[in-house]
Amino acid sequence: MYQFDLNGAWKMKRTLDSDWSDVTVPGSVFHDLLNAGKIEDPFYRANEEKALEIAEHDYEYQREFTPDPQILQCERVFLSCEGLDTLAGIDINGFPLAKTDNMHRSYEWEIKSLLHPGTNIIHITFLSPLPYIRQKQDEHPTWGAGDAVTGFQHLTVTVKIDPPQGPVLTQSITGLEPQKNLRFDIDQPDLWWPNGYGEHPLYRVEVLLTQDNTLLDRNEFRIGLRRLTIKQEKDEWGESFQFEVNGLSIFTMGADYIPEDNLLPRCNPERTERLIRDCVDAHFNCLRVWGGGLYPPDYFYDLCDRYGLIVWQDFMYACASYVLTEEFAANVRQEAIDNIRRIRHHPCLGLWCGNNEMEEGWASWNFTKTPRLQTDYIKQFEILLPDLVNQYDPNTFYWPSSPSSGGGFENPNSEKIGDVHYWDVWHGLKPFTDYRNHYFRFVSEFGFQAFPGPKTVAVFTIPEDRNIFSYVMERHQKNASANGKILYYLSQNLKYPKDFEALLYASQVLQAEAIQCGVEHWRRNRGRCMGAIYWQLNDCWPVASWASIDYFGRWKALHYFAKRFFAPVLLSACETDTQVGLYLSNDRATPFIGEILWRLRKSDSRIIREGRIPAQAAPLTAALCQELQFNGEPGFERRDTYLEYSLIEAGQTLSLGSVLFAPEKHFEFLDPRIEYTLNELEDRYIVSLTSRAFARCVALDLAKADCQFSDNYFDLSGSEVKEVAILKESLSAALSLAELKGELCIRSLYDIV
């Protein structure tokens, strides 16, 4: 077996131009034009507007190559291509080879007859998809999401298994045994578990294809041994929908994952691993790959295998209607086969889902609906795709759409069965506490927007742009009414911020508190609800959005909150005017034994009442531990009294929080006069903070450098010391202790006005 890699140095140009630019493949048109200095940064200010004009043109890529003599002597020679986006024509030495129309597929063609000794030329023309889209939309008008471009829509085989521990297992079959399957029985397997439930051991599987002791082909996989499916059982609330792993029903915690960059060549394993590690640090056990982007590369699934993140995998169809012509059905079929076969061996793969929000669209949204389109929907998502999953990956659960109650357009967003996308908080402008009115079985999408921080905004703006209703700030906002929604929720909860940076901070506090309210409620009702996946994890460009981590990998307040509300053992509070219930959620597979400490304090942090009670919880349960009633409590005033609570195990605080009895905008915050000391250890700096009064949502930042704080956006009561670590390896610039003191910025809700 001989291979010749055609990646590397190519040339590219716009078809109408004469000058070629040197580029590197893999790449993309926008990325290559940007690197060649032929376009401006599309992420800066309002340059994104020029992207469609650039995309109207056709582009060509070309490379000369000299194949090894051994390749030309082979009986058959194949060209393999992946990620041809989207309408491509491939020529070799001037002879047309193929035309493609699907980026999500892998292609392979026999090309020996087109090759010759010496220099050969491969030439690929990428046609603009926009004229094609307009033509198809004119021919067959179909509905699609309003925020997108209209119309987008024989020989010996040896297998070796190398376990984490123990001897290598080997079996072979020959071409004389075509009906034989290889079966390995593994005694006492090392089981793969999702994050928070155990280790993630992987077995190395090597597949060798040989003929007369000559290696013809080879492949290697990493697999994990586990039982992973969706458990659906009738119960008193309807029907359950929960991931079951090795016999344990887990509460799924995570976020929706979108492509990491609009310029795909900027994506790489190191960047993705940083994002995955951020998920693990926040106690995620699942990521939902959203159907409106692309199928992630192999290294994404490798990382989810290694770090223990279950992958909910959408097929790449979202927010549209599709005409299932014979040609399109064949394309859908082959795209599915390519990706199912590529991904199916990964232990992280927990679910195949047909599409995003298309069944819900048929049930609830206003677009042109015809019997033909509805029939085509059923054929594509309830017949074709499930049949392919059953054929090529029968061990993985298939779900027709998200949200869905199982298909057939039967109340797809039901609270009693299946998964739900819930948007009345945010799009419906309902208060955060409205989450507490709903007891969904599994929430696979819900969210709230916030602006990125000042350092990210500075990258795409100039000073005069820094008003949320400026032209540039509105161009970096893909939900037309969102900036107004942020201000609406701000008016309901906080005082109006004194300046632009305070407004950015306030928006992140709102986002974090909104999602916390929902997640803690659903975790308190573990068993009835078994999953909370918020929209969304990440951004594909610098923008105001629902993400908890921005384009540059900077954590918003939400991600720090997620680290607390996704903790395996959670103490949460559900309050009314003067009453608070304290709930313990234990998502460990082992019992919890500890104690709860609570204190009722005035805004100056004076304690007016406190208590300490033992706390116990069986594995995988949630329950009310204590109800506190403060009606008539001496010194209790709703606008200057708060409750703080913490959960302690073996002397360590596992979970903590606070409750206000009035909106934050009405609470009488005093100047906390926060002070800090900074000490240097070998691998980190320790920031020790104290305050003179109650400080809510204390946020730390560095004026210019980036770093990762071990905790952030926390509450601080007077006279108590809070220690926060800054890992030296996370600092984007080398700083001395004195420089770090000069860089440190501290903000709380008291400081926004």
N, C-alpha and C positions, 0 to 999 in steps of 0.2 A: 504494500500500500504506500503510495507516494502522495504527498500533499504539497501544494504551492499556494502560498498566502498572497492574495491580491490586495490586502489592506496596505495602507501606507501612503506613499507619495502619488498623488493624482494631479490632474489639472481640471479646472472648471471655468465656465463662462456662461453669461447669459446668451441664449441662442442668437439674438440679434447683434451681439457684440463680436468683435474680432480678437480682442485681447484675452488670453488665458491667465488665470491665477493659479499659483501653486497651492494645493490644499492637502489635507490629510483625511483619509477614509479609515474608519467610520467618521462621518461628519454630517452636516446638514447645510442646506442652502443658506439659511440665515446666519448660521455660525461661520461659514466660510466667507460670506460677503463681509461680515463684521470683521473677521481677522484680516481680510485683505484691504480693509479701510474703505470699502465701497458703499457701506451704509453706516448710519449712526447707530449708537446703542439703542435698540428698540425698547429698552426698559427705562430710558431716561426721559423725564418730563412727559411730553405728549407724543414722543416718537412712535409709540405703538400704533398711532393712526396710519403711519406710512407702511405698515406691514402688509396690508391687503394689496396696495399698489405693487409692492415688490413681488408678492405672490401671484400677480397676474401674468408674470413672464414665465417662459420656459427656460430651463437651464440644462447644460450638458456637462458631463464628466467624462474624462478620457485618461487612459493609462497605457503606456507601452510595457510589455513584459516578455521575458524570454523563458519559456518553460524548460525545466530540466529535461535532458534527453531521455531519462528513464520514464518520464510521464508520457512522452510521445510514443514510446514503445509499448505502453499498456494497451490492452485490447479495447478498453473503454475509458473515456475521460469525461468527468462531470464537472460542471460549474455549479456551485452552491451559493445562493444569495439569501440574506435575511434583511428585513427592515427597509425594503425599497418603497419609498414614500412619494406618491401613492401610484400615480400613472407613469409608468416607466417603459421605455423601449430599449432593449439591449442588442447591440451589434458586436460581432467579433470579426475583425479584419474586413469590415465593410459589408458583411453578410448579416441580415436580420436574424436574430436568434429567437426572441420572445418579446411579448408585451405583458405587463403586469398591472393590476389595479387594486392591490390590497397590501398595505404595509404590515399587517399583522400575520402574514404567512411566511413560510420558508419555501424557497423555490430551488429546484435542481434540474439541470438540462444536460443531455449528452452532447459534447462539443468536439470530439476528436476530429471529426471531418472538417472542422473549421480552423484547426490549428496547423501551423507549419513550423519547421525549424527556424531559429533565429527570432527576430523581433516580431511580436504580435501586438495588436491593438484591440483593447476592449473599450467600447464607447456606450455610454448610457445617457439617454435624454429623459429628463423629468419634465413632463408637461404640467402646466399650471392646472390645479384641480378646480379653480374657480369657474372657468368657462364650461367645464364638464358638469359641474354642479348646477349651474344656471340652466344648461340645456336639459339635463335630466329633470330638474324641477319644473321646467316648462312642459315637458312631455308627460310627466306623472307628478303633479303637485301633491306633496305629502307634508305632514306636520313635523316640525322639529323645534327644539328649545329656542326661545327668542333671543338668547344671548349668544347663539352661534350663527355662522353663515347659513343663510336660508338654503335648505336642501342638502345638508351634510351627510345626510344619513347612509444459500445451499452449500453449503460447505460445512467444516467442523466448528462448533460453537462451544467455548469453554467459559464457565462462570465461576468466579472466585469470590467468596464472601469473607472479608476480614473483620471480625467483630471487635468491639472496644476492648474486650479481653477474651483470651482463649485462642485455640488454633484456627488457622485459615481453613475454610470449607471449600471443596472444589468438586464440580461435576461437569461432564461434557456430553454432547450429542453430536452425531454425524449426519451428513446428508442422507444416509441410508435409513435414518430414523425420523422422518419428517413429522410424524404425529406425536412424538415424545415431548413431554413438557418436563422442565427441570423443577424439582420440588426440594426445598431444604427444610428440614425440621430442626428447630433451634431450641434446645432445652434451656430453661431458665433465662429467657431473653432479658437484656437490659432495655427496659421500656423507655420510650420517649414521652416526656411530659411537657405541657405548656409552662411558660414562666409562672412561678409561684407555687407549682405543685410537685416539682422534682427536677431531676437532671434531664438533659437532652442528648443522650448518647446516640452516635451515628455509626452505622455499619458501612464499610467501604465495599462496593460491589464492582468487580471488574469483569467485563465481557470481552472475550477475544474471539475473533473470526480468523481461522487459519486454513491453509490448504497445503498439504505436503510439508508441514512444519514451517511454512512461510506465513508471516502475519499479514493478513489482508486488511483488517480493520480492528479497531479497539475503541471501547468506550468505558467510562468510569462514572459511577454514581455514588452519592451518599444517601443512604436511606435510614429511616428510623422505624422501629417496631412499636406499634400502638394500635389501639382501636379508637377511632375518632369518627363520630357521626352526629347527626341531629336527632335528639330524642323527642318524639311527639306522642303524648299520651293524654287521653281524656281526663279531666279533673273537675273540681268544683267551680273553676273559673272559665272553663272552655277546653282548650287543648294546649299543652305545653309546647314550647319551642326553645330548646336548650342544647348546647354542645355537651356531649358525653364523651369523656376521654378515659379509656381503660376502666370503665365502669363508674367513674365519678361524674356527676352533673356539676359543671362549673358555671359560675357567673362570669359571663364574657365581658371584658373591659378593654376598650381601645378606641380607635378613631378610624375615619375613612382616609385612605391614602390616595393621592393623585400623583401624576407625573411630577418629578422633582424639578424640572426645568423646561421652559418652552424651547430652549436651545439644547437639544438632546445630547450633543457631544460634551456638554459640560457635566453630564451625569457620569459617575464613576463609582466603583465599589467602596472607596474610602468615604465618599460623601454619604452614600446610602448606609454604610455601617454606622456612621455617626448618628444618623437619624434613627436607626433601629436601636442603638444603645440608649438614645434619649427616651425611646418608648419603654425599654426595659427599666430604665431608671425611674420612670413614672408608673411602674407596676402594670403596664399593658400585658395582656395575654393574647391579643388578637388585633389584626389589621384587616379592614375591608378594602380590597382593591376595587375602586369605583369604575363602573362601566363606561364612563365618558372619556377615558384617557387612552392608555395603551397597556398591553400585557408587559409587566416588568421583565427585565433581563434575568437570566439564570441566577446571577449573583444575589438578586433580591431574595429569591426563595432559599438559596443556600444560607443567607444570613438569618432568615426567619427560622430555618431548621436549627441553626446553631444557637440562637438566642431564645428559642421556645415561643415564637409568636404564631398562633393559628392564623391562617390566611383564608378569609372569605373572598373568593375569587369571582367577580362578575365577568361574564363575557362582555365584549366591547360594543354594547348597544345601550343607548341612553336617551331618554327624553325626546323621542321621535317616533314616527311611524314608517314602516319599511314595506315596499312592494316586493313580494317574494317571487320574482321572475325565476324561470328555470336557471338562467345564468347566475343570478344572485344567490339562489339556493345552493348551487354548486360551490360558489365562493365561500358562503357561510359554512358549508360542510367542511371544506378543506381547511379553512382557518381554524375551525374548532378542533379538527383532528390534529393539526400541527401543534396546537398549544396544549391540548389534553395530553398528547404523547410526551411533550416536552416537560410538563409540570407534574404529571401524575405520580411520580415516584417520591415526591417530597413529603416527608412526614408532617410538615406544617400545613399542607393543603387540607382544609376542613370542609369546604363546600364550594360547589359550582353554582352560580346564579345566572339565570338567563339574561337579565338586563336590569338597568336602573330606571325605576319609576314609570315604565311604559304601561304596565297593567293599571297602576293607579291613574295614569293619564287617561286611559280609556274610561275609567269609572268616574272621574271627577273633573277633568280639565276640558276646556273649551277649544276644540279644534275640529276640523272637518273629518267626520267619521263615516266610512262606507263599509258595507258588508264585505267587500273584497279585502280591505285593509284589516278588518277584524279577523277574517278567516286566515289571512296570511300571518297575522300575529300568532294565532293558535298553532298553525303549522310550524312556525319557526321556533317558538319558545316552549310549546307544550307537546310537540311531537319530534321535530328534527333534532334539536339540541339534547333533550333528555335521552333520546335513543342513542346518540353518539356517546354521551357520558356513560350510559349503561354498557355500550359495546367496548369502549376503550379505557374506561376507569370505573368499573362497576362497584368498587369499594368506597367511592366518594359520593356523598349526598348531593342530589340536584334539587334546586329550588327555582321556580319559573321566573320570578321577578323579585325586586325589592322596592317597595314593600309588597307583600302578598299574603293571602290566606290559604294558598295552595293552588291557585290558578282558576281559570274559568271566569274571571272578572267578578268573583263572588266576594264583595266587601273587602278589597285588598288591604285596606288600612285598619282592619278590625282590631279592637283591643283584646279580643278573646282568643285569637289564634294567629300564628305566624309572626312576621316581623312588621314593624311600624316605622314610618318616617313622620316625625311630629314637628310641625312648624308654626303652631298657633302662638307659641312664644317665639318672637322675632317677626316672622311675616305677618302674623295675626295681631301683633302688638299687645298680647296678653301678658300679665305680670309673671315674674319668675315663679311665683307660688302656684301658678296654674298647673305646673308639672305635677303637683301633689294631688291633682284631681284625677289623674290617669294611672291605671295599673296595667300597663302594656305587658305582653308576654316577652317581647324582645324588641328593644329600640335600636334599629340599625342606622338611624340618621336623625339628628336634631342638632341645632347649633345657634350661635350668636356671634355677631361680628365684633371686631375690634381693629383699631389702627395698629400698625407696627410701631416700634419705638423710634425715638428721635434719630438715632444713628442710621437706621434703615431709611427713614424718610429723607434724610439728608443726601442719600445716594442718588435719588431721582428727582430732587427739587433744587431750586435756588431759593434764597430767603423770601422773596416776594410770593412764592408759591405756597408758603406754609400757613394756609388757612384751609380748613377742610372743605370749603365750598369754592376754592379756587379751581381754575380750569384743569391744572395739572393734577391736583389731588382727586378731582372727580374722574379724570381719565384713569387713575390708578384705583378705581373702584368699579367692579363689574356688576354690582347690584344697584340699579339706578336709584332706588329710594333709600339705600342703606345708610348714608350719612345722616339723613333725616331721622331714620329709625334709631340710630345711636343717640341722637340728641333727644328724641322722645323718651327713651328709657333713662337717659341722664336726668331729664326733668322729673321723672318719677322717683328717682332714687338718690341723686347726689346734688350738691350745689353746683352752680355753673362755674367751670374752671377759670382761673385767672388768666391763663395764657395758653398758647398752642401746645406746648409740651405737657402742661397739666391736663389738657383735654385728651391727649394720646394716652397718658397714664390712666385717666378716669375711664376711658373706653375699655381698657384691658381689665380693670377691676370689675366693671359691669359684666363683661364676657365671662370672666372666671366665676363670679358669684351666680350667674344664671345657670351655667352648666353644672356647677356644684349642687345647686338646688335640685335639679333633676336627678343627677346620679345618686345622691344620697337618699332621695326618696325611693328610687327603684331598688337600691341595695337594702333599704329597710324592709322592703317587701320581697326579699329573696324567696324563690320558690314559685311565686306568682309571676314576677318578672325575673328573667335570667340573662339579660344582656343590656349593656349600654355602650353603644359605639357612637361617638359624637362626630359631627361634621365640622371641621376636618383637621387632619394632622398637620399638613404642610402646604407650602405655596410653590407655584411654578414661576413666579416673578415677584418683584417687590410691590406689594399691594395691600390695601385694606381688605380684610377677608375674615372668614370663620376659622382660620388656622390657629393652632396653639403654638406652632413653631414657624417663624417667618422664613422668607426666601433664603436668608443668609444663615439660617440655623439658630437664630436667637430665640430663646424661650420667651413667649408672652406670659402674662400672669396666669393664664389658663393652664399652661403646662405645669407650673409649680403647684397650682391647686390640684391638678390631676394626680400629682405625686402623692397628695394627701388623700383625696377622695377615692382613689383606686388602691389604696393600701390594703393588703390582705386582711388586716383586722382594722375595722373602722368604728369609731364612736361618732355618732351624728345626733343632731338635735332637730326636733320638730316643734316649733313654737306657735302659740296663739298670743293673745294680748298679754296675759300674765302667767301663762302656763307653759312648761317645757317638758317634753318627753325625751329621754336619753335612750338611744338605741345602739345595740352592739351587733355589728355584722362581722361574722367570722367566715372568711373564705379560705381558711387553711383546711387541710385534710386532717388536722389534729385539734384536740380541744384547746380552748383558751381559758386560763385562770389568771386573774389579776384583780385590779381595783379601779374604781372611777373616783376622781377627785373633781369637785365642782366648787366654784366660788361666785357669789353674787357681789358685784363691785359697783362703786360709783365711778363717774368719769375720771376722777382723780386717782382711781385704782384702790381706794379704801375698801376693805372687805366688810360687808354688812351681814353676810351669812355664808356658811360653807358647809360642805359635807364630804364624807368619804365612805364608799360602800364597796363590798366585794362584788366582783363581776365574773361570771362564768358563761361559756358558750360552747355547745357541742360543735363538732366539725360541720362546716358547710351549712350554717344556720344564721338567722337574724331574729332578734327579739327585743322587745321593750325591756329596759333594765330598771328605769326609775322615772316617775312623774313628779315634777316639782311645781308647786303652786305658790305664787308670790303675791296674790291678791291680799291687800291689807298688810303686807310686810312693812315694818317700820323703815323709813328711809327710801322705800322703793318709789321712784318716779320714772315713768317710761322713757323720758328724753335724756336722762343722765345716769341710767343704770344698765349694766350689761352682765351677762353670765358667761363665764369661761369654764371650760370643762376639758378634762384630759383622761386618757386611758393609760394605765401603768401596768407593766408586766416585769417582774423581777427587778424593780427599781428603774426601769427604762420607760420613757414616755413613747408610746406607739402611735397615739392619735390624739389630736387636740383641736379645739375650735372655740368660737364665741358666738353669742346670740345678742342682738339688739332687740329692744322692744318697741322701737320707733324707726321710721325710715332714716337711713344714714344722713340724709340732708337735714333732718330735724334734730339729730342727736347733738348734744352740747359737748362737742370735742374740746378739750383744753389743749393748750400748747404742750406737747409731750416733752419738748426740750431734749430730744434724743442725743445722747453722747455715745462715743465709741472709742475703743482702744484697738490697736492693730498689732498682732504679734506674728512673727515669722517662724515657721517650722521648716524642716528640711524640704518637704514636698508641697507645702501649702501655707497660706496665710489664714489666720483666725481673726475674724472681726467679732468683737464682743460689744454688744449694744445694751444700753439701759435707757429708761425713760422716766420722766417725772409724773406722767399721767398715761391714760389709755391711748395707745397709738394703733390705729387700724390700717391694715394693708400696707405695712412698712415695706418699701421697695428700695433695693440697693442697685446701684449701677456705677459704672466707671465712665467718666466724662468722654474719653476717647477710645480707650482700649476695650476689647471684648474679654469676657471671662465667663466661667460657669460657676454660679453660686450653689452651694449645697442646699440652700433653702432661700426662698424669696417671697415677697408679698405675704408676710405673716403679721399676726397681731402681737403686740407687746404691751404687757401690763407694767405699771410703775414699780420700780425697785427690783424687778426680776431681770436676770441677765440672759440674753439670747446670744448664742454663739453660731456664727455662720462661717463656713470654710470656703476659701477660694483656692482651687488646685492650681499650682504653678503651671502645669502642663496645659491648662485651659486658657492661659493668658495669651492674647494675640500679640502682645509686645512685652519685652523684658522691662520690668519696672522695679526700682528699688523700693524699700519700705517707705521712704519719704515721698517718693513719686506716687506710690499707691494711695497714701493719705490725701494727697492733693487731687487725685482723680476721683475719689469716692463721693458719690452723691446719694443722699438719703431723702426719701419722700414718704409721706403718709397722707391719709385723707384730710388731715388738718391743714396740710400745705397746699391743697389744690385751689384755695381761694385766698 
